[in-house]
Amino acid sequence: MKTNSATELLLAVCAGVLSCTGAWGSSMVCQDQSYYLKTACPHPLSLAGPADERVYLRFQTGWASKYECEGLDLWDGSLCTFVPEVQYKEWVGKIWYGVSTDHRNHAELKYRLDYIKELGNWTVMPWYEHSFVFPGDKGIPRPGLKTTYHFSDRWFSGTDLYWQYNNHTFRGYYAVFAGMHEDIADCVRVDAVVRYGYNGGYVGPVVHHGSNALDYNLSFTFRATSRLTVELFTNYSQALTVVKQRDLGDDFYYGINLKYTF
């Protein structure tokens, strides 16, 4: 997929979804908008459903104009992602596969397990993933802990702390975030999040310890049917200190995710 054609697809889906929003609201009862589970990257990877006795099976695919994490453009090109996911009560397991779409030899595979616990106004999510970057990578273990405090049904803030074990050393990345979400129409939800990240050796050797980036993320989620959701997102990553000193960062990217629940 070339960048121009992907951009056209994104705009077409956006226009089509917006034109059908009123019809969705009048023809179906929308399910409750679920809370977001974030990956290390700022845009959502999963929508968790109710923690009941049912086993939830989901599949997500998406496209992003850049593969950016921790304030850095990792591949210097766009990517496609494919994510099968299973959830039972508080446990969510997924396989994330991303591949470059500009014919570069870039691909990454992640096995990930999340545990989500609601404690009053707090949502606590310890997680673990094992990441493989192709070709030739033996895999990197990455544990993490995300906590979110909900001030109300709209406003929230929290921390996102994670580490990787590489070359016999644990190196961390530490982020704080704040944001809001709002149902702006039937079956249409907007999320806005600001996120600050500090590198504790996690991103390196290119970038040393210090402030990496300030991310501004905006996403729109449309519930097309009771099983299908469409998410459009944009993100601007403002380079700070150690990243800016190396003329990196200050990147804008956008993308689309489609998620189907079986």
C-alpha positions as CSV (number, residue, x, y, z in Angstrom):
1,M,0.0,0.0,0.0
2,K,1.5,3.4,-1.0
3,T,1.0,6.4,1.2
4,N,-1.2,8.3,-1.2
5,S,-3.6,5.4,-1.6
6,A,-3.7,4.8,2.1
7,T,-4.5,8.5,2.7
8,E,-7.3,8.3,0.2
9,L,-8.7,5.2,2.0
10,L,-8.5,7.0,5.3
11,L,-10.4,10.0,4.0
12,A,-13.0,7.9,2.3
13,V,-13.7,5.9,5.4
14,C,-14.0,9.1,7.5
15,A,-16.4,10.6,5.1
16,G,-18.5,7.5,4.8
17,V,-18.7,7.0,8.6
18,L,-19.6,10.6,9.2
19,S,-22.4,10.5,6.7
20,C,-23.9,7.4,8.3
21,T,-23.7,8.4,11.9
22,G,-27.3,9.6,12.2
23,A,-28.5,6.4,10.6
24,W,-26.6,4.3,13.1
25,G,-28.1,6.2,16.0
26,S,-31.7,5.8,14.8
27,S,-31.5,2.2,13.7
28,M,-29.7,0.5,16.6
29,V,-29.0,0.8,20.3
30,C,-25.3,1.6,20.9
31,Q,-23.4,-0.5,23.4
32,D,-21.5,1.3,26.1
33,Q,-18.3,2.7,24.9
34,S,-15.5,0.7,26.5
35,Y,-12.4,2.1,28.1
36,Y,-9.2,2.0,26.3
37,L,-6.2,-0.2,26.9
38,K,-3.0,1.6,25.7
39,T,0.1,0.1,24.4
40,A,3.5,1.7,24.9
41,C,2.5,3.9,21.9
42,P,-0.1,6.6,22.4
43,H,-2.9,5.3,20.2
44,P,-5.3,2.6,21.4
45,L,-4.6,-1.1,20.7
46,S,-7.6,-2.6,22.4
47,L,-11.2,-1.9,23.5
48,A,-11.9,-4.1,26.6
49,G,-15.4,-5.4,27.0
50,P,-17.3,-6.2,30.2
51,A,-15.6,-8.5,32.7
52,D,-18.2,-11.2,32.8
53,E,-18.1,-15.0,32.2
54,R,-18.0,-14.7,28.4
55,V,-14.8,-15.3,26.4
56,Y,-14.4,-12.3,23.9
57,L,-12.7,-12.9,20.6
58,R,-11.6,-9.8,18.6
59,F,-9.6,-9.0,15.6
60,Q,-8.1,-5.6,14.8
61,T,-6.3,-4.4,11.7
62,G,-5.0,-0.9,11.0
63,W,-2.8,1.4,9.1
64,A,-0.6,4.3,10.4
65,S,1.4,6.8,8.4
66,K,4.3,6.3,10.8
67,Y,5.4,3.7,13.3
68,E,6.3,6.0,16.2
69,C,6.9,5.3,19.8
70,E,8.6,7.2,22.6
71,G,8.9,10.3,20.4
72,L,10.9,8.6,17.6
73,D,9.9,7.5,14.1
74,L,11.1,3.9,14.3
75,W,10.8,2.8,10.6
76,D,10.8,6.1,8.6
77,G,7.7,4.8,6.8
78,S,4.1,3.6,7.2
79,L,2.9,0.3,8.6
80,C,0.0,-2.1,8.7
81,T,-1.0,-4.0,11.9
82,F,-2.9,-7.2,12.6
83,V,-4.0,-8.0,16.1
84,P,-6.0,-11.1,17.1
85,E,-7.2,-10.8,20.8
86,V,-8.9,-12.9,23.4
87,Q,-10.4,-11.7,26.7
88,Y,-11.8,-13.6,29.7
89,K,-12.8,-11.5,32.7
90,E,-9.8,-9.3,33.6
91,W,-7.3,-11.1,31.4
92,V,-6.6,-10.0,27.8
93,G,-4.1,-11.8,25.6
94,K,-3.1,-10.6,22.1
95,I,-0.7,-11.1,19.3
96,W,0.4,-7.9,17.6
97,Y,2.1,-8.0,14.2
98,G,3.2,-4.9,12.3
99,V,4.9,-4.7,8.9
100,S,6.1,-1.8,6.8
101,T,4.1,-0.9,3.8
102,D,6.9,0.8,1.8
103,H,8.7,-2.4,0.8
104,R,11.4,-2.0,3.5
105,N,12.4,-5.1,5.4
106,H,10.8,-4.1,8.6
107,A,8.4,-6.3,10.7
108,E,7.7,-6.8,14.4
109,L,5.8,-9.4,16.4
110,K,4.6,-9.0,20.0
111,Y,3.0,-11.5,22.4
112,R,1.2,-9.6,25.1
113,L,-0.9,-10.3,28.3
114,D,-2.8,-7.7,30.2
115,Y,-4.5,-7.9,33.6
116,I,-7.1,-5.2,34.2
117,K,-8.4,-4.5,37.8
118,E,-10.9,-1.8,38.8
119,L,-10.3,-0.4,42.3
120,G,-12.8,2.4,42.9
121,N,-11.8,5.3,40.7
122,W,-8.6,3.6,39.8
123,T,-7.9,1.2,36.9
124,V,-4.7,-0.8,37.4
125,M,-3.2,-2.8,34.5
126,P,0.0,-4.7,34.9
127,W,1.1,-6.2,31.6
128,Y,3.9,-8.2,29.9
129,E,4.9,-8.5,26.3
130,H,7.7,-10.3,24.4
131,S,8.8,-8.4,21.3
132,F,10.6,-9.7,18.2
133,V,11.9,-7.4,15.5
134,F,12.7,-9.1,12.2
135,P,14.9,-10.2,10.8
136,G,17.3,-11.8,13.3
137,D,16.0,-10.6,16.7
138,K,16.0,-13.1,19.5
139,G,13.2,-11.2,21.4
140,I,13.0,-8.7,24.2
141,P,11.0,-9.2,27.4
142,R,9.0,-6.1,28.4
143,P,7.0,-5.8,31.7
144,G,4.9,-2.7,32.5
145,L,2.3,-1.2,34.8
146,K,-0.3,1.4,33.8
147,T,-2.5,3.1,36.3
148,T,-5.4,5.5,35.5
149,Y,-7.4,7.6,37.9
150,H,-10.9,8.6,36.7
151,F,-11.9,12.0,38.1
152,S,-15.3,11.7,36.4
153,D,-16.9,9.9,33.5
154,R,-15.1,12.4,31.3
155,W,-11.7,13.3,32.8
156,F,-8.8,11.0,33.7
157,S,-5.0,11.0,34.3
158,G,-2.4,8.4,35.0
159,T,1.0,6.9,34.7
160,D,2.5,4.4,32.2
161,L,5.7,2.7,33.3
162,Y,7.5,0.0,31.4
163,W,10.9,-1.7,31.1
164,Q,12.8,-3.9,28.8
165,Y,15.5,-6.4,29.6
166,N,18.3,-6.2,27.1
167,N,22.0,-6.9,27.4
168,H,21.5,-8.1,31.0
169,T,20.1,-4.8,32.1
170,F,16.6,-3.4,32.8
171,R,16.0,-0.1,31.2
172,G,12.8,1.9,31.7
173,Y,10.5,4.5,30.1
174,Y,8.2,6.5,32.3
175,A,5.2,8.5,31.1
176,V,2.4,10.5,32.7
177,F,-0.8,11.4,30.8
178,A,-4.1,13.3,31.1
179,G,-7.1,13.4,28.9
180,M,-10.8,13.4,28.4
181,H,-13.4,11.4,26.4
182,E,-16.8,12.4,25.2
183,D,-19.7,10.9,23.4
184,I,-20.3,13.6,20.8
185,A,-23.2,11.8,19.0
186,D,-24.9,8.4,19.0
187,C,-22.2,5.8,18.6
188,V,-19.4,8.4,18.1
189,R,-16.8,9.0,20.8
190,V,-13.8,11.4,20.8
191,D,-10.7,11.0,23.0
192,A,-8.0,13.6,23.6
193,V,-4.9,12.8,25.5
194,V,-1.6,14.6,26.3
195,R,1.3,12.4,27.3
196,Y,4.8,13.2,28.6
197,G,7.5,10.6,28.3
198,Y,10.9,10.3,30.1
199,N,13.6,8.0,28.8
200,G,15.4,6.0,31.5
201,G,17.6,4.1,29.0
202,Y,14.7,2.4,27.3
203,V,15.4,4.2,24.0
204,G,19.0,4.0,23.2
205,P,21.8,4.1,22.3
206,V,20.5,6.9,20.0
207,V,18.9,8.8,22.8
208,H,20.3,9.1,26.4
209,H,18.4,9.6,29.6
210,G,16.1,12.6,29.7
211,S,12.8,14.0,28.5
212,N,11.8,12.5,25.2
213,A,8.5,13.8,23.9
214,L,5.2,15.4,24.6
215,D,2.4,13.7,22.6
216,Y,-0.9,15.2,21.7
217,N,-3.3,12.5,20.6
218,L,-6.9,12.9,19.2
219,S,-9.0,9.9,18.2
220,F,-12.6,9.4,16.9
221,T,-14.3,6.0,17.5
222,F,-17.4,5.1,15.5
223,R,-19.5,2.1,16.4
224,A,-20.6,1.0,13.0
225,T,-22.5,-2.1,14.2
226,S,-22.8,-4.0,17.5
227,R,-19.6,-5.9,16.4
228,L,-17.5,-3.4,14.3
229,T,-15.8,-0.2,15.5
230,V,-13.8,2.2,13.3
231,E,-11.2,4.4,14.9
232,L,-9.5,7.4,13.2
233,F,-6.6,9.0,15.1
234,T,-4.0,11.7,14.7
235,N,-0.9,12.4,16.9
236,Y,1.7,15.2,17.1
237,S,4.8,14.3,19.0
238,Q,6.8,17.3,20.2
239,A,10.5,16.6,20.7
240,L,12.0,17.5,24.1
241,T,15.6,17.9,25.3
242,V,17.5,14.7,24.4
243,V,15.5,14.0,21.3
244,K,15.4,17.6,20.1
245,Q,19.2,17.9,20.6
246,R,19.7,15.2,17.9
247,D,17.3,16.8,15.4
248,L,14.8,14.0,15.9
249,G,11.1,14.0,16.7
250,D,8.5,16.7,16.0
251,D,6.5,14.3,14.0
252,F,2.9,14.2,12.9
253,Y,1.1,11.0,12.0
254,Y,-2.4,9.6,11.6
255,G,-4.1,6.3,10.9
256,I,-7.1,4.1,11.1
257,N,-8.0,1.0,13.1
258,L,-10.9,-1.5,12.4
259,K,-11.9,-3.8,15.3
260,Y,-14.4,-6.7,15.0
261,T,-15.8,-8.6,18.0
262,F,-16.9,-12.2,17.2
